[in-house]
Amino acid sequence: MKPKKIFNTIVFCLFVIFLSIYGASKSGYYEYENEKKANFTEEKIKEFEKDIASGKNVNIKDYLVDDSKNYDNKITDIGSLFSDAINGGLTNGLEKSFKIVEKLIS
């Protein structure tokens, strides 16, 4: 493939991603999701208050919902190692470059 075609493909993909995110933000998707979470929280608070008023033995864990997702797997571990290696290489490369420039200026 020609470099220009690769560049154009990458720019097009980034543009499509941008339009998707922009459309989601303008359509109110994020606000809707946050409102849904707030409504769910209000329902749980009312349920908690109702159970306290009726004298039930309450446990806070019954009213909290853990919706966090665990994305740890081998691929993310490899990606993290790869990212750390790139970060370290760039940091060391920049430090050495600045030391060379410093010696040239002095």
C-alpha positions as CSV (number, residue, x, y, z in Angstrom):
1,M,0.0,0.0,0.0
2,K,1.1,3.5,-0.7
3,P,1.8,5.7,2.4
4,K,-0.7,8.3,1.2
5,K,-3.5,5.7,1.0
6,I,-2.6,4.4,4.5
7,F,-2.7,8.0,5.9
8,N,-6.0,8.7,4.2
9,T,-7.5,5.5,5.6
10,I,-6.3,6.4,9.2
11,V,-7.6,10.0,8.9
12,F,-11.0,8.7,7.6
13,C,-11.3,6.2,10.5
14,L,-10.4,8.9,13.0
15,F,-13.0,11.2,11.4
16,V,-15.7,8.5,11.7
17,I,-14.8,7.9,15.3
18,F,-15.0,11.6,16.0
19,L,-18.4,11.9,14.3
20,S,-19.7,8.9,16.4
21,I,-18.6,10.4,19.7
22,Y,-19.9,13.8,18.7
23,G,-23.3,12.4,17.7
24,A,-23.5,10.5,21.0
25,S,-22.8,13.6,23.0
26,K,-25.3,15.7,21.1
27,S,-28.0,13.1,21.2
28,G,-28.0,13.2,25.0
29,Y,-26.8,9.6,25.4
30,Y,-24.4,10.4,28.2
31,E,-27.0,12.5,30.0
32,Y,-29.6,9.8,29.7
33,E,-27.2,7.2,31.1
34,N,-26.4,9.5,34.1
35,E,-30.0,10.2,34.7
36,K,-30.8,6.5,34.6
37,K,-28.1,5.9,37.3
38,A,-29.5,8.7,39.4
39,N,-33.0,7.3,39.2
40,F,-31.7,3.9,40.2
41,T,-29.9,5.4,43.2
42,E,-33.1,7.3,44.3
43,E,-35.1,4.0,44.1
44,K,-32.5,2.2,46.3
45,I,-32.6,5.1,48.8
46,K,-36.4,4.9,49.0
47,E,-36.2,1.1,49.4
48,F,-33.5,1.5,52.2
49,E,-35.7,4.1,54.0
50,K,-38.7,1.8,53.7
51,D,-36.9,-1.2,55.1
52,I,-35.6,0.9,58.1
53,A,-39.0,2.3,58.8
54,S,-40.5,-1.3,58.8
55,G,-37.8,-2.4,61.2
56,K,-36.0,-4.8,59.0
57,N,-32.4,-5.8,59.6
58,V,-30.6,-3.9,56.8
59,N,-27.2,-4.4,55.3
60,I,-25.7,-1.7,53.1
61,K,-24.4,-4.4,50.7
62,D,-28.0,-5.2,49.8
63,Y,-28.5,-1.7,48.4
64,L,-25.2,-1.2,46.6
65,V,-24.8,-2.5,43.1
66,D,-21.2,-3.1,41.8
67,D,-21.4,-2.6,38.1
68,S,-17.7,-2.1,37.5
69,K,-16.3,-4.5,35.0
70,N,-12.9,-6.2,35.2
71,Y,-11.1,-6.0,31.9
72,D,-7.9,-7.7,33.0
73,N,-6.8,-10.4,30.7
74,K,-3.6,-11.5,28.9
75,I,-4.1,-9.0,26.0
76,T,-4.4,-6.0,28.3
77,D,-1.4,-7.2,30.3
78,I,0.6,-7.4,27.1
79,G,-0.7,-4.0,26.0
80,S,0.3,-2.5,29.3
81,L,3.8,-4.0,29.1
82,F,4.2,-2.8,25.5
83,S,3.0,0.7,26.5
84,D,5.4,0.8,29.4
85,A,8.3,-0.2,27.2
86,I,7.4,2.5,24.6
87,N,7.1,5.0,27.4
88,G,10.5,4.0,28.9
89,G,12.2,4.1,25.5
90,L,10.8,7.5,24.6
91,T,11.8,8.9,28.0
92,N,15.3,7.6,27.8
93,G,15.6,8.7,24.2
94,L,14.5,12.2,24.9
95,E,16.8,12.5,28.0
96,K,19.8,11.4,25.9
97,S,18.8,13.8,23.1
98,F,18.6,16.7,25.5
99,K,22.0,15.8,27.0
100,I,23.5,15.8,23.5
101,V,21.9,19.2,22.7
102,E,23.1,20.5,26.1
103,K,26.7,19.4,25.3
104,L,26.5,21.0,21.9
105,I,25.3,24.3,23.3
106,S,27.8,24.4,26.1
